[in-house]
């Protein structure tokens, strides 16, 4: 199951859908909130979290949680307006706070754990690892006690100064972008231990890895 959001434009209001694979059957999830900046779904596909963007002066971004029957506003932190969301395990979600630090938020209890300055969290649930950009480098965190030790750099990848990041559930394939001249980006794809290759879809912000394994059974 894949979750997708409509950010809202002249073609229609914001909204949320669940799309079943492989037949691509879409189910609309009720949504009465504002514009959506980011979305993450639980590994089993039944729950989701979204970053709701501020609508005007005096409003702030906030995280909403789909419990399976309703959307609830979750406290615990003030998220950054550009934050991405990564659902890890149970009810824990990784995001970026308004002071640009990585944070783990429990959507049920609203407990929050603060980590280093960073951005762009993404999860590899089959490997029980998650990743983020810390100081321009790709950092690897374990699901359990991720902030107890300094973040590691993933082995087997030729990362430059990354600006966006995606990973397969088994942590064997990454897609990412790196800056180039005139405010443009170069996109790359690499399987662990192989050479990285140009991946132009990443430069346009398109695509998501939905297969359980790398390359042989994954789809973009």
GULO-668076 format. One record per residue: residue number from 1; residue in three letters; x, y, z of N, C-alpha, C in turn. Coordinates in steps of 0.1 Angstrom, whole numbers. Layout:
# residues N
(NUM "ala" (X Y Z) (X Y Z) (X Y Z)) ...
# end
This chain:
# residues 220
(1 "unk" (8 -12 0) (0 0 0) (9 12 0)) (2 "unk" (5 22 -8) (12 35 -9) (3 46 -5)) (3 "unk" (7 55 3) (0 67 6) (5 79 -2)) (4 "unk" (-4 87 -6) (0 99 -15) (-9 111 -10)) (5 "unk" (-3 123 -12) (-11 135 -9) (-12 144 -20)) (6 "unk" (-23 151 -21) (-25 162 -30) (-22 175 -22)) (7 "unk" (-12 183 -27) (-8 195 -19) (-19 206 -20)) (8 "unk" (-27 206 -31) (-37 216 -32) (-32 227 -42)) (9 "unk" (-40 229 -53) (-37 239 -63) (-50 242 -70)) (10 "unk" (-49 248 -82) (-60 252 -89) (-69 240 -94)) (11 "unk" (-63 229 -95) (-70 217 -99) (-79 211 -88)) (12 "unk" (-76 215 -75) (-84 209 -65) (-78 212 -51)) (13 "unk" (-86 209 -40) (-81 211 -27) (-71 200 -22)) (14 "unk" (-64 202 -11) (-55 192 -6) (-63 179 -2)) (15 "unk" (-56 168 -2) (-63 155 1) (-53 144 3)) (16 "unk" (-58 133 8) (-49 121 11) (-55 109 5)) (17 "unk" (-47 100 -2) (-52 88 -7) (-43 76 -3)) (18 "unk" (-49 64 -2) (-42 52 -1) (-43 44 -14)) (19 "unk" (-32 39 -20) (-33 33 -33) (-28 18 -30)) (20 "unk" (-36 9 -34) (-32 -5 -32) (-24 -10 -44)) (21 "unk" (-14 -18 -41) (-5 -24 -51) (-8 -39 -52)) (22 "unk" (-7 -45 -64) (-2 -38 -76) (-13 -33 -85)) (23 "unk" (-26 -34 -81) (-37 -30 -90) (-40 -15 -91)) (24 "unk" (-33 -7 -82) (-34 7 -82) (-48 12 -78)) (25 "unk" (-55 5 -70) (-68 9 -66) (-67 20 -55)) (26 "unk" (-73 31 -58) (-72 43 -49) (-84 44 -39)) (27 "unk" (-81 47 -27) (-91 49 -16) (-88 63 -10)) (28 "unk" (-98 72 -11) (-96 85 -5) (-98 85 10)) (29 "unk" (-89 91 17) (-90 92 32) (-95 106 35)) (30 "unk" (-106 107 43) (-112 120 46) (-101 130 51)) (31 "unk" (-102 142 45) (-92 152 49) (-99 166 49)) (32 "unk" (-99 173 60) (-105 186 61) (-95 197 65)) (33 "unk" (-82 193 65) (-72 203 69) (-67 211 57)) (34 "unk" (-55 218 59) (-50 227 50) (-40 220 40)) (35 "unk" (-31 227 35) (-21 222 26) (-11 212 33)) (36 "unk" (-7 202 26) (2 192 31) (16 193 26)) (37 "unk" (26 193 35) (40 195 30) (47 182 30)) (38 "unk" (43 172 38) (50 159 38) (41 148 44)) (39 "unk" (44 136 41) (35 125 45) (44 112 47)) (40 "unk" (41 105 58) (47 92 60) (37 82 65)) (41 "unk" (38 69 61) (28 59 65) (35 49 74)) (42 "unk" (27 43 83) (33 32 91) (36 20 82)) (43 "unk" (45 11 87) (50 0 79) (38 -9 74)) (44 "unk" (28 -11 82) (17 -20 79) (7 -12 70)) (45 "unk" (8 1 68) (0 8 59) (-13 13 64)) (46 "unk" (-16 11 77) (-29 14 83) (-30 29 88)) (47 "unk" (-18 34 93) (-18 47 99) (-9 56 91)) (48 "unk" (-10 69 92) (-2 79 85) (0 91 93)) (49 "unk" (10 99 90) (12 112 96) (15 122 85)) (50 "unk" (10 134 86) (12 144 76) (17 157 83)) (51 "unk" (25 165 76) (29 178 80) (19 188 74)) (52 "unk" (11 194 82) (1 204 77) (7 218 77)) (53 "unk" (8 224 66) (14 237 64) (6 249 70)) (54 "unk" (12 259 74) (5 271 80) (-3 278 68)) (55 "unk" (-14 283 72) (-23 289 62) (-22 304 61)) (56 "unk" (-15 310 71) (-14 325 70) (-7 330 83)) (57 "unk" (-7 343 85) (-1 349 97) (-7 344 110)) (58 "unk" (1 341 120) (-4 336 132) (-6 321 133)) (59 "unk" (-4 314 122) (-5 299 122) (8 293 120)) (60 "unk" (10 281 124) (23 274 124) (21 260 118)) (61 "unk" (31 254 113) (30 240 108) (27 230 120)) (62 "unk" (20 219 117) (17 210 128) (16 196 121)) (63 "unk" (18 186 130) (17 172 125) (3 166 129)) (64 "unk" (-3 160 119) (-16 153 121) (-14 138 119)) (65 "unk" (-21 131 127) (-19 116 127) (-33 109 124)) (66 "unk" (-33 101 113) (-45 93 110) (-44 80 118)) (67 "unk" (-54 79 127) (-54 68 136) (-61 55 130)) (68 "unk" (-66 57 118) (-74 46 112) (-89 50 111)) (69 "unk" (-93 60 119) (-107 65 119) (-108 80 118)) (70 "unk" (-97 87 123) (-98 102 123) (-84 108 123)) (71 "unk" (-83 121 120) (-70 128 121) (-69 135 134)) (72 "unk" (-58 133 141) (-56 140 154) (-43 149 153)) (73 "unk" (-44 161 158) (-32 170 159) (-23 165 170)) (74 "unk" (-10 163 167) (-1 158 177) (9 170 181)) (75 "unk" (11 171 194) (20 180 200) (33 174 203)) (76 "unk" (41 179 212) (54 174 216) (65 182 210)) (77 "unk" (63 187 197) (74 195 191) (66 205 181)) (78 "unk" (74 215 177) (69 224 166) (78 220 154)) (79 "unk" (72 214 144) (80 209 133) (84 221 124)) (80 "unk" (95 219 116) (99 229 107) (90 228 94)) (81 "unk" (87 240 88) (78 240 77) (83 232 65)) (82 "unk" (96 229 64) (101 221 53) (105 207 57)) (83 "unk" (101 203 69) (104 190 74) (99 178 65)) (84 "unk" (106 168 64) (101 155 59) (98 146 71)) (85 "unk" (90 136 68) (86 126 79) (90 112 75)) (86 "unk" (95 105 85) (98 91 83) (92 82 94)) (87 "unk" (83 73 91) (77 64 101) (87 53 104)) (88 "unk" (91 51 116) (100 41 120) (93 28 124)) (89 "unk" (90 27 137) (84 15 142) (73 19 153)) (90 "unk" (63 10 155) (53 14 164) (46 27 160)) (91 "unk" (47 37 169) (41 50 167) (51 61 166)) (92 "unk" (64 57 164) (75 67 163) (77 72 149)) (93 "unk" (78 85 148) (81 92 135) (93 101 137)) (94 "unk" (102 101 127) (113 110 127) (109 122 119)) (95 "unk" (113 134 124) (110 147 116) (121 157 120)) (96 "unk" (119 169 115) (128 180 118) (121 191 126)) (97 "unk" (127 195 137) (120 205 145) (122 219 139)) (98 "unk" (115 229 145) (116 243 140) (130 249 142)) (99 "unk" (138 243 151) (152 248 153) (162 239 146)) (100 "unk" (156 232 136) (164 224 126) (172 213 132)) (101 "unk" (166 206 142) (172 194 148) (163 182 145)) (102 "unk" (170 170 144) (163 158 142) (155 154 155)) (103 "unk" (143 150 153) (135 146 165) (127 134 162)) (104 "unk" (127 125 172) (118 113 172) (105 117 180)) (105 "unk" (94 115 174) (81 118 181) (72 106 182)) (106 "unk" (68 103 194) (58 92 196) (44 98 194)) (107 "unk" (37 94 183) (24 99 180) (13 96 190)) (108 "unk" (15 85 197) (5 81 207) (7 89 220)) (109 "unk" (19 89 226) (22 96 238) (26 110 237)) (110 "unk" (31 115 225) (36 128 222) (50 130 229)) (111 "unk" (56 119 234) (70 120 239) (79 123 227)) (112 "unk" (89 132 229) (99 136 219) (113 134 224)) (113 "unk" (121 129 214) (136 127 217) (143 136 207)) (114 "unk" (152 145 211) (159 154 202) (173 149 200)) (115 "unk" (177 150 187) (190 146 183) (198 157 177)) (116 "unk" (208 155 168) (216 165 163) (209 174 152)) (117 "unk" (215 185 148) (210 193 137) (210 184 125)) (118 "unk" (199 184 117) (199 176 105) (185 178 98)) (119 "unk" (184 170 87) (172 172 79) (169 159 71)) (120 "unk" (158 159 64) (155 148 54) (155 134 59)) (121 "unk" (148 131 70) (149 117 75) (141 108 66)) (122 "unk" (146 95 64) (140 85 57) (143 72 63)) (123 "unk" (133 62 62) (134 50 70) (136 38 61)) (124 "unk" (144 28 66) (146 15 60) (141 4 70)) (125 "unk" (128 2 70) (122 -7 81) (127 -21 81)) (126 "unk" (130 -27 69) (135 -41 69) (148 -42 75)) (127 "unk" (156 -31 74) (170 -31 80) (170 -26 94)) (128 "unk" (158 -20 99) (157 -14 112) (168 -3 114)) (129 "unk" (169 5 103) (178 17 103) (170 28 97)) (130 "unk" (174 41 100) (169 52 94) (181 62 91)) (131 "unk" (178 71 82) (189 80 76) (184 94 76)) (132 "unk" (194 103 76) (191 117 76) (204 124 71)) (133 "unk" (202 137 67) (214 145 63) (218 153 75)) (134 "unk" (231 152 79) (237 158 91) (249 165 86)) (135 "unk" (249 178 86) (261 186 81) (264 183 67)) (136 "unk" (254 181 58) (257 178 44) (261 164 41)) (137 "unk" (262 156 51) (266 142 49) (254 133 53)) (138 "unk" (254 121 47) (244 111 50) (247 103 62)) (139 "unk" (238 103 72) (241 97 85) (231 85 87)) (140 "unk" (236 75 94) (228 63 96) (225 62 111)) (141 "unk" (213 59 115) (209 57 128) (201 44 130)) (142 "unk" (204 37 141) (196 25 145) (182 29 150)) (143 "unk" (172 20 149) (159 23 154) (159 24 169)) (144 "unk" (167 16 176) (168 17 191) (179 26 196)) (145 "unk" (175 36 204) (184 45 210) (193 52 199)) (146 "unk" (187 58 190) (195 64 178) (205 75 182)) (147 "unk" (202 82 193) (210 94 196) (221 91 207)) (148 "unk" (222 79 211) (232 76 221) (246 77 217)) (149 "unk" (249 75 204) (263 75 199) (263 84 186)) (150 "unk" (275 88 182) (276 96 170) (270 89 158)) (151 "unk" (264 95 149) (258 89 137) (269 83 128)) (152 "unk" (266 72 123) (276 65 114) (273 69 99)) (153 "unk" (283 68 90) (282 70 76) (279 57 69)) (154 "unk" (269 55 61) (267 42 55) (278 37 46)) (155 "unk" (282 25 47) (292 19 39) (287 15 26)) (156 "unk" (296 16 16) (293 11 2) (286 21 -7)) (157 "unk" (286 34 -3) (280 44 -11) (289 56 -14)) (158 "unk" (288 62 -25) (296 73 -29) (288 86 -28)) (159 "unk" (285 90 -16) (277 102 -14) (286 114 -15)) (160 "unk" (281 125 -22) (287 138 -21) (280 146 -10)) (161 "unk" (279 159 -13) (271 168 -4) (256 167 -8)) (162 "unk" (249 158 -1) (235 155 -5) (226 166 0)) (163 "unk" (215 168 -8) (205 177 -4) (191 171 -2)) (164 "unk" (188 160 -9) (176 151 -6) (181 137 -6)) (165 "unk" (172 128 0) (176 114 2) (164 105 2)) (166 "unk" (165 93 -4) (155 83 -3) (163 70 -2)) (167 "unk" (156 59 4) (163 47 6) (152 36 4)) (168 "unk" (157 24 0) (148 12 -1) (146 7 13)) (169 "unk" (135 -1 15) (133 -7 29) (144 -15 34)) (170 "unk" (152 -22 25) (163 -30 30) (176 -23 31)) (171 "unk" (176 -10 28) (188 -1 29) (199 -5 19)) (172 "unk" (195 -11 8) (205 -15 -2) (206 -6 -14)) (173 "unk" (197 3 -16) (197 12 -27) (193 26 -22)) (174 "unk" (201 36 -26) (197 50 -23) (195 58 -35)) (175 "unk" (186 68 -35) (186 78 -45) (188 91 -38)) (176 "unk" (195 101 -44) (197 114 -37) (201 124 -47)) (177 "unk" (201 137 -43) (205 148 -51) (217 155 -45)) (178 "unk" (225 161 -54) (236 169 -50) (235 183 -57)) (179 "unk" (239 194 -51) (238 207 -58) (248 208 -69)) (180 "unk" (244 216 -79) (253 220 -90) (251 235 -93)) (181 "unk" (258 240 -103) (257 254 -106) (243 259 -109)) (182 "unk" (241 272 -107) (229 279 -111) (216 273 -104)) (183 "unk" (218 269 -91) (207 265 -83) (200 252 -89)) (184 "unk" (208 244 -96) (203 231 -101) (208 220 -93)) (185 "unk" (202 208 -95) (206 196 -88) (209 184 -97)) (186 "unk" (218 176 -93) (221 163 -100) (216 152 -92)) (187 "unk" (208 142 -98) (203 131 -91) (211 119 -93)) (188 "unk" (212 110 -83) (220 98 -84) (212 86 -78)) (189 "unk" (216 74 -83) (210 62 -77) (222 52 -76)) (190 "unk" (223 45 -65) (234 36 -63) (229 24 -54)) (191 "unk" (233 12 -59) (232 0 -51) (244 -2 -42)) (192 "unk" (243 -6 -30) (254 -8 -21) (266 -16 -28)) (193 "unk" (277 -9 -28) (289 -16 -34) (291 -14 -49)) (194 "unk" (281 -9 -56) (282 -7 -70) (285 8 -73)) (195 "unk" (287 11 -86) (290 25 -89) (276 33 -90)) (196 "unk" (277 46 -86) (265 54 -86) (263 58 -101)) (197 "unk" (250 60 -104) (246 64 -117) (237 76 -117)) (198 "unk" (236 83 -128) (227 95 -128) (212 90 -128)) (199 "unk" (204 97 -121) (190 93 -119) (182 106 -121)) (200 "unk" (178 110 -133) (172 123 -136) (159 125 -129)) (201 "unk" (151 114 -127) (138 116 -120) (140 122 -106)) (202 "unk" (151 119 -99) (153 124 -86) (155 139 -87)) (203 "unk" (160 144 -98) (163 159 -99) (150 166 -100)) (204 "unk" (139 160 -104) (126 166 -105) (117 163 -93)) (205 "unk" (123 156 -83) (115 152 -71) (105 142 -74)) (206 "unk" (106 133 -84) (96 123 -88) (100 110 -83)) (207 "unk" (90 101 -80) (92 87 -77) (94 84 -63)) (208 "unk" (90 71 -60) (92 66 -46) (95 51 -47)) (209 "unk" (104 46 -40) (107 32 -40) (97 24 -32)) (210 "unk" (90 15 -38) (79 8 -31) (81 -7 -29)) (211 "unk" (91 -13 -36) (94 -27 -35) (101 -30 -22)) (212 "unk" (100 -43 -17) (106 -47 -5) (121 -49 -5)) (213 "unk" (127 -51 -17) (141 -54 -18) (147 -44 -29)) (214 "unk" (160 -45 -31) (167 -36 -39) (168 -41 -54)) (215 "unk" (165 -33 -63) (167 -36 -78) (158 -47 -83)) (216 "unk" (161 -60 -79) (155 -71 -85) (140 -71 -84)) (217 "unk" (135 -67 -72) (120 -67 -70) (115 -53 -66)) (218 "unk" (123 -43 -68) (118 -29 -64) (112 -23 -77)) (219 "unk" (103 -13 -74) (98 -5 -85) (99 9 -81)) (220 "unk" (102 18 -91) (103 32 -88) (92 39 -96)) 
# end
